[in-house]
Amino acid sequence: MEFALRPLASLCRNTRHRSFYDEMLTGLRVVKGLELPKKALFCPTPNRQGQEAPSGREECIQPSTRTLYEPDVPFEKATFGMGCFWKSESLYGCVKGVLRTTAAYAGGSKKDPTYRSLSAREDEDDESDYTEVVRIEYDPRETSFRELLKLFWPNHDPTREHVSREYMSIIFCHNDAQENEAQRSLKENQKNFSAPIVTKILKLEQYHLAEQHHQKYRLQRQTALYKSLLQSGMKDVTRSHVATRLNGYVSGYGTMAAFNAECNQLGLSSDQIDAVRALIRKGRPR
C-alpha cells in the first residue's frame, strides 16, 4: 500500500517547496487505494504500555528468515543527473545488470552539500551549486554504459535549460571511455529532439551521498514492506542490492516476469514477494 501526500504530486518539480513537504512526510499521510494481497500490509503499533494498539488488521508482512542477497562481483559506475533523483534512482533500480543505486549530489564546489542547500534561493547564504544525481553500480558482464545511456535520454528533458544546477541534465564521466561514449550518444540522440540538447558531459570530481531518507525513497514510502526488510536484516538501505531492485519494481519499472525470475534469489519471504507482486499488478505513477 502506498502512502502519499496529495500536494506532493509535483514535488520533484517544485524546488522551493519540496524540503518543506519532505519534513512533513512522516506525519501527514493519505492512504491511496490498492488491492492488497491476502495478508495485510500493516503491522500493529505498540501503545504506551507496550501492548499492540488496534490497527484494524491482524497481520503484517512477515520478514524473511533467509539472508538477503548481496552480490560480490566486480562492478563499474555511472553517474547521471536527470532531474529529481527519486525518479532516476527508481528508474534504474531493476534494470538488468544493475547491482546498486544511490541518490547523491555531484559536481559542486562547496563543502558538505545537503538537500536544503540545493533548494536554497540564490540570495540565501547556504545556496549550493551541486546537482541531484543517481550513482549506478553495474555488472559489465550483464549491461554496459551504452545501454544505461539508452534510458537516460528519453526519461527526462535534455533540452531544458535550468536556472539552478539542482535538476540540470548532466553526465558525470568516470573515465575517458565513458566521456567518448557519452559524446557519441549525445550526437546520436540529437535527432530525437527538435531543440538542441543542453546536457553537460563532465569528469566527475565532487560527489556526496544524499541523506538517508532520500535513498530508495519510493521503497521507503511502502512502510510495511520497508519495515519487514529492516526486520530481515537489511542494515544499510543506501548500499542494499535488494532495496535497489525492489525500489525499481514498486515504482512501476520492470515486469512481473522479471521479478518472478529473481525474487527467490533475493532472499525474500513469501509475504514480501506477495506484497511486491501486488504493487506491480497495481502499477505505479512514474
Beta strands, then each sheet from edge to edge (+ up, - down):
strand 1: 3-4
strand 2: 30-31
strand 3: 45-46
strand 4: 52-53
strand 5: 76-82
strand 6: 98-106
strand 7: 131-138
strand 8: 169-173
strand 9: 200-203
strand 10: 207-209
sheet 1: 1+ 2-
sheet 2: 3+ 4-
sheet 3: 9+ 8+ 5- 7+ 6- 10+
end
